[in-house]
Amino acid sequence: MPTAVILLSGGLDSATTAAIALGHGYQLIALSFRYGQRHERELGAAQKIAQALGIKEHFITDVNLSQWGGSSLTDKSLALPQDGVQPGVIPSTYVPGRNTVFIAIALSLAEAKNAEAIYLGINAVDYSGYPDCRPEYLAAYQQLANLSSKVGTEGKAIQLIAPLIKDSKVDIVRRAVDLGVPIELTWSCYGGEEEPCGLCDACRIRDRALIEAGYPELATRVGKNRILRP
């Protein structure tokens, strides 16, 4: 059975991507990061999802991106935005270089484990404007992966696969339900409280999609009067 690495954040997109990869016939190795984020709720979610999907090998790696700040996700002195996604504006939740660092480490893991592919839950449609979630970013990184590894020079480059990159969030919810993804175990909220805030960009995008897809019972209870606003 071929092997692939899944970047598992604990959110809906990465969990759905993991289920897709399993459906493609891959044995998965999960990789999550403790990168200095505000909370570890998402890491707990990633562990539960990996267990629910039968992923036996799960690495949680420390890469402290909070040392130099630059993002409201890693610097608690910065307020999390609650005004909704603004077109053409990259929000303060963007973490400089995060995906670039994560994929580099995933490539190292994949080559060490003889994995053929890396599955990524990045999305360029219903997202917060992050530049490292775009198809052109992924295509450029694939070229780097081809050039930077032993397997690449041997003509067996590790493939970067992002099956959700052109899907809407509603489409992702529907795929998750069809694949039996445990949506109730996923965590998207930028806050680390007992319950999702229902107000941050991640909650708004997620909850609006759940409601539009016909699954309002899975949407956040808190702040429900505001989640339908973009």
Salt bridges, closest charged atoms under 4 A:
ASP13 OD1 - LYS169 NZ 2.74
GLU40 OE2 - ARG34 NE 2.87
GLU57 OE2 - LYS113 NZ 2.90
ASP62 OD1 - ARG34 NH1 3.00
GLU136 OE2 - ARG134 NH1 3.59
GLU154 OE2 - LYS150 NZ 2.71
ASP167 OD2 - ARG175 NH1 2.77
